[in-house]
Amino acid sequence: MSESRLLALLSLLQTPREWPGSELAQRLGVTRRTIRRDVERLRDLGYPVEATMGAAGGYRLVAGAAMPPLLLDDEEAVAITVGLSTAARHPVQGIEEASVRALAKLEQVLPARLRHRVRSLGGATVPMPALDGPQVDPGRLTALAVAVAGKERVRFAYRTNDGTTGRRLVDPHRLVAAGRRWYLLGHDLDRDDWRIFRIDRIDELHPTGARITPREPPAGDAAAYVAEKLYSSAPTYEAVVTVRAPVTEPLKALGEVTPLGGGACRLRMHADTLDWLAFRLAALGCEFEVHEPAELVDHLRRLAARLTRAADGA
């Protein structure tokens, strides 16, 4: 038996959905009989793989009475779950979606006693609000990730830009992390159209149990599609700034950076608010000069005047 194939099978099963035997066989390039043997091998090792019969049946990894003999003891499992929840709530550049995928996989196989410990710890702690963006509930992200992976329809309450709230019935397609915010790209059944939802505005999320009818997504690249729609529907500011500092990784995380020589560089960055641009530039901790846009220059002048008045008053 190929150990690498067994690991590949386990990796697929750890995605929270039901896998038809034919699809697993196609993915791994083996017969369905081989898949059945490999599943039995995983069960012998202690992995709780459940099989359902019928045309829509398949295999899925379920929560067991104990952690499968994988890599983690109870303390490590709790620590990693809490850490992933924190990373999902306060995403670090480049690991946002990976954090949610890993959290969805881990919670899929956590036994009940560990789920209770994780939820107790989460309920007993209060995270400090982010300074530059809305808070996103990691549990909501995980539930949506499970629905996306399992191709399951969801229902939720949604608050629009003008503050009105309504019920939505949606076939979720992808989660997209965009800077300070998380978005859900999905097909709104009541409106019969693809829509983008800010996840911090989603509430009362409920999986329906209904499987999604396959339909053509609006674009092959979900992130590019969301970015295009957001830029076209909301005011976006492009800032062009000379930064009196060398090129660093934190600068690269803000936008496009070009070295100018003499220990300076040119920074191009985008945002939907002037406040966010001003906050990020002020947080650089070095001298800078804003060339564009004029609105940002005026905003910084007003902010500087307000800060000066505050300092004089003190």
C-alpha positions as CSV (number, residue, x, y, z in Angstrom):
1,M,0.0,0.0,0.0
2,S,1.3,3.5,-0.9
3,E,1.7,5.5,2.3
4,S,1.7,8.7,0.2
5,R,-1.6,7.7,-1.3
6,L,-3.0,7.0,2.2
7,L,-1.9,10.5,3.3
8,A,-3.5,12.0,0.2
9,L,-6.8,10.2,0.9
10,L,-6.7,11.4,4.5
11,S,-6.1,15.0,3.4
12,L,-9.1,14.9,1.1
13,L,-11.3,13.4,3.7
14,Q,-10.3,16.1,6.2
15,T,-12.1,18.6,4.0
16,P,-15.6,18.7,5.6
17,R,-17.8,17.2,2.9
18,E,-18.9,13.9,1.6
19,W,-16.7,12.4,-1.0
20,P,-18.2,9.9,-3.6
21,G,-15.9,6.8,-4.0
22,S,-15.7,7.5,-7.7
23,E,-14.5,11.0,-7.2
24,L,-11.8,9.9,-4.7
25,A,-10.7,7.2,-7.1
26,Q,-10.4,9.7,-9.9
27,R,-8.5,12.2,-7.7
28,L,-6.0,9.5,-6.6
29,G,-5.8,7.6,-9.9
30,V,-6.9,4.3,-8.5
31,T,-10.0,2.0,-8.6
32,R,-13.0,2.3,-6.3
33,R,-12.0,-1.1,-4.8
34,T,-8.6,0.4,-3.9
35,I,-10.4,3.3,-2.2
36,R,-12.5,0.9,-0.1
37,R,-9.3,-0.9,1.0
38,D,-7.6,2.3,1.9
39,V,-10.6,3.5,3.9
40,E,-10.5,0.3,5.8
41,R,-6.8,0.9,6.5
42,L,-7.6,4.4,7.8
43,R,-10.3,2.9,10.1
44,D,-7.8,0.4,11.4
45,L,-5.5,3.3,12.3
46,G,-8.3,4.9,14.3
47,Y,-9.6,7.5,11.8
48,P,-13.5,7.7,12.0
49,V,-14.4,7.4,8.4
50,E,-18.1,7.0,7.8
51,A,-19.6,5.6,4.6
52,T,-23.2,6.1,3.3
53,M,-24.9,4.0,0.7
54,G,-26.9,4.9,-2.3
55,A,-26.4,7.0,-5.4
56,A,-25.5,10.1,-3.4
57,G,-23.5,8.2,-0.9
58,G,-19.8,8.4,-0.2
59,Y,-17.2,8.8,2.5
60,R,-16.5,11.5,5.1
61,L,-14.4,11.9,8.2
62,V,-16.5,12.4,11.3
63,A,-15.7,13.4,14.9
64,G,-14.7,10.4,17.0
65,A,-14.6,9.6,20.7
66,A,-11.0,10.6,20.7
67,M,-8.5,12.4,18.5
68,P,-7.4,10.0,15.8
69,P,-3.7,8.9,16.2
70,L,-2.6,11.8,14.0
71,L,-0.1,14.3,15.3
72,L,-1.8,16.1,18.2
73,D,-2.6,15.4,21.8
74,D,-5.5,17.1,23.5
75,E,-3.6,20.1,24.7
76,E,-2.0,20.7,21.3
77,A,-5.4,20.3,19.5
78,V,-7.0,23.0,21.7
79,A,-4.0,25.3,21.4
80,I,-3.9,25.1,17.6
81,T,-7.7,25.5,17.3
82,V,-7.6,28.6,19.5
83,G,-4.6,29.9,17.6
84,L,-6.3,29.4,14.2
85,S,-9.4,31.2,15.5
86,T,-7.3,34.2,16.5
87,A,-5.5,34.2,13.1
88,A,-8.9,34.2,11.4
89,R,-10.2,37.1,13.5
90,H,-7.0,39.1,13.2
91,P,-5.6,37.8,9.9
92,V,-1.9,37.9,9.2
93,Q,-0.9,38.9,5.7
94,G,-1.0,35.9,3.4
95,I,-2.5,33.3,5.8
96,E,-6.1,34.4,6.1
97,E,-7.7,31.8,3.9
98,A,-5.3,29.0,5.0
99,S,-6.3,29.7,8.7
100,V,-10.0,29.3,7.9
101,R,-9.4,26.1,5.9
102,A,-7.3,24.6,8.6
103,L,-9.7,25.6,11.3
104,A,-12.6,24.0,9.4
105,K,-10.6,20.7,9.0
106,L,-9.6,20.6,12.6
107,E,-13.0,21.3,14.1
108,Q,-14.4,18.6,11.8
109,V,-12.6,15.9,13.8
110,L,-12.4,17.4,17.3
111,P,-14.2,15.2,19.8
112,A,-17.0,16.7,21.8
113,R,-15.0,17.2,25.0
114,L,-12.4,19.3,23.1
115,R,-15.0,21.3,21.3
116,H,-16.4,22.2,24.7
117,R,-13.0,23.3,26.0
118,V,-12.4,25.5,22.9
119,R,-15.8,27.1,23.1
120,S,-15.4,27.7,26.8
121,L,-12.1,29.4,26.3
122,G,-13.5,31.5,23.5
123,G,-16.5,32.5,25.6
124,A,-14.3,33.5,28.5
125,T,-12.0,35.8,26.5
126,V,-12.7,39.1,24.9
127,P,-10.4,40.1,22.0
128,M,-9.3,43.7,21.7
129,P,-11.1,45.3,18.7
130,A,-9.0,45.8,15.6
131,L,-7.9,49.4,15.1
132,D,-8.4,49.4,11.4
133,G,-11.3,47.0,10.5
134,P,-14.4,45.2,11.6
135,Q,-14.4,42.1,13.7
136,V,-15.2,38.8,12.0
137,D,-16.5,35.8,14.1
138,P,-14.2,32.8,13.4
139,G,-17.1,30.5,14.0
140,R,-19.0,32.2,11.3
141,L,-16.0,31.9,8.9
142,T,-15.6,28.3,9.8
143,A,-19.3,27.5,9.2
144,L,-19.2,29.2,5.8
145,A,-16.0,27.4,4.9
146,V,-17.7,24.1,5.7
147,A,-20.7,25.1,3.6
148,V,-18.4,26.0,0.7
149,A,-16.5,22.8,0.9
150,G,-19.6,20.7,1.4
151,K,-21.5,22.5,-1.4
152,E,-24.4,23.2,1.1
153,R,-26.9,26.0,0.8
154,V,-27.1,28.5,3.7
155,R,-29.6,31.0,5.0
156,F,-28.7,34.1,7.0
157,A,-29.7,37.7,7.9
158,Y,-27.7,40.4,6.1
159,R,-27.3,44.1,6.9
160,T,-26.8,46.3,3.8
161,N,-24.9,49.5,3.5
162,D,-28.0,51.6,4.4
163,G,-28.5,49.6,7.6
164,T,-31.6,47.6,6.5
165,T,-31.6,43.9,7.3
166,G,-33.2,41.1,5.3
167,R,-33.1,37.3,4.9
168,R,-30.9,35.7,2.2
169,L,-30.9,32.2,0.8
170,V,-27.5,31.7,-0.8
171,D,-25.4,29.0,-2.5
172,P,-21.9,29.9,-1.2
173,H,-19.0,29.7,-3.7
174,R,-15.8,31.1,-2.2
175,L,-14.5,33.1,0.8
176,V,-12.3,36.0,-0.1
177,A,-10.0,37.8,2.4
178,A,-9.5,41.4,1.2
179,G,-7.2,43.5,3.4
180,R,-9.2,44.3,6.6
181,R,-12.4,42.5,5.6
182,W,-13.8,39.0,4.6
183,Y,-16.3,38.5,1.8
184,L,-18.5,35.7,0.7
185,L,-19.1,35.2,-3.0
186,G,-22.3,33.3,-3.6
187,H,-25.4,33.0,-5.7
188,D,-28.5,34.7,-4.1
189,L,-31.4,32.5,-5.0
190,D,-34.1,35.1,-4.3
191,R,-32.4,37.5,-6.7
192,D,-31.2,34.9,-9.1
193,D,-27.8,36.6,-9.3
194,W,-24.2,36.4,-8.0
195,R,-23.7,38.7,-5.0
196,I,-20.9,39.7,-2.6
197,F,-21.5,39.7,1.1
198,R,-19.4,41.3,3.8
199,I,-19.1,38.5,6.4
200,D,-19.1,40.9,9.4
201,R,-22.6,41.9,8.3
202,I,-23.9,38.3,8.3
203,D,-25.9,37.1,11.2
204,E,-28.1,34.2,12.2
205,L,-26.3,31.9,9.8
206,H,-27.9,28.5,9.3
207,P,-26.9,25.6,6.9
208,T,-30.1,24.3,5.2
209,G,-28.9,20.8,4.5
210,A,-29.8,21.3,0.8
211,R,-27.1,20.6,-1.7
212,I,-26.1,23.2,-4.3
213,T,-27.2,22.8,-7.9
214,P,-24.0,23.1,-10.0
215,R,-23.9,26.4,-11.9
216,E,-21.2,28.3,-13.7
217,P,-19.3,30.7,-11.4
218,P,-19.1,34.4,-12.5
219,A,-15.3,34.1,-12.9
220,G,-12.5,31.6,-12.6
221,D,-10.6,33.8,-10.1
222,A,-13.0,34.6,-7.2
223,A,-10.6,37.0,-5.6
224,A,-10.1,39.0,-8.8
225,Y,-13.8,39.1,-9.4
226,V,-14.5,40.4,-5.9
227,A,-11.8,43.0,-6.2
228,E,-13.2,44.2,-9.5
229,K,-16.7,44.5,-8.2
230,L,-15.7,46.3,-5.0
231,Y,-13.5,48.8,-6.9
232,S,-16.3,49.5,-9.3
233,S,-19.1,49.9,-6.7
234,A,-17.2,51.9,-3.9
235,P,-14.9,54.9,-3.9
236,T,-11.3,53.8,-4.1
237,Y,-8.3,56.0,-3.4
238,E,-4.9,55.3,-4.9
239,A,-2.2,57.0,-2.8
240,V,1.2,57.7,-4.3
241,V,3.7,58.4,-1.5
242,T,7.4,58.9,-1.2
243,V,8.6,57.2,1.9
244,R,11.9,58.2,3.5
245,A,12.9,54.6,4.3
246,P,14.3,51.6,2.5
247,V,12.1,48.9,1.1
248,T,10.9,46.5,3.8
249,E,8.4,43.6,3.9
250,P,5.9,45.7,5.9
251,L,6.0,48.3,3.2
252,K,5.5,45.6,0.5
253,A,2.4,44.4,2.4
254,L,0.8,47.8,1.9
255,G,1.1,48.0,-1.9
256,E,3.5,48.4,-4.8
257,V,7.0,49.6,-3.7
258,T,9.7,51.0,-6.0
259,P,13.2,51.8,-4.6
260,L,14.3,55.4,-5.4
261,G,17.8,55.3,-4.0
262,G,19.2,57.3,-1.1
263,G,17.3,55.2,1.4
264,A,13.8,56.2,0.0
265,C,11.1,54.4,-2.0
266,R,7.9,55.1,-3.8
267,L,4.7,53.5,-2.5
268,R,1.4,53.0,-4.3
269,M,-1.4,51.8,-2.2
270,H,-5.2,51.5,-2.5
271,A,-8.0,51.8,0.1
272,D,-11.7,52.7,0.3
273,T,-11.3,55.3,3.1
274,L,-8.9,58.2,3.6
275,D,-8.8,57.3,7.4
276,W,-7.3,54.0,6.7
277,L,-4.6,55.5,4.4
278,A,-3.8,58.2,6.9
279,F,-3.6,55.6,9.7
280,R,-1.2,53.3,7.8
281,L,1.1,56.1,6.7
282,A,1.3,57.6,10.2
283,A,2.1,54.1,11.6
284,L,5.2,53.8,9.3
285,G,7.2,55.7,11.9
286,C,9.2,57.7,9.3
287,E,9.0,60.8,7.1
288,F,6.8,60.6,4.0
289,E,5.4,62.9,1.3
290,V,2.0,62.4,-0.3
291,H,1.8,63.2,-4.0
292,E,-1.7,61.8,-4.7
293,P,-4.6,62.0,-4.2
294,A,-5.4,65.6,-3.2
295,E,-8.2,64.4,-0.9
296,L,-5.6,62.6,1.2
297,V,-3.4,65.6,1.5
298,D,-6.3,67.7,2.7
299,H,-7.3,64.9,5.1
300,L,-3.8,64.8,6.6
301,R,-3.8,68.6,7.1
302,R,-7.1,68.5,8.9
303,L,-5.9,65.5,11.0
304,A,-2.6,67.3,11.8
305,A,-4.5,70.4,12.9
306,R,-6.7,68.4,15.2
307,L,-3.8,66.6,16.7
308,T,-1.9,69.9,17.2
309,R,-5.0,71.4,19.0
310,A,-5.1,68.3,21.2
311,A,-1.5,68.6,22.1
312,D,-1.7,72.4,22.8
313,G,-4.8,71.8,25.0
314,A,-2.9,69.2,27.0
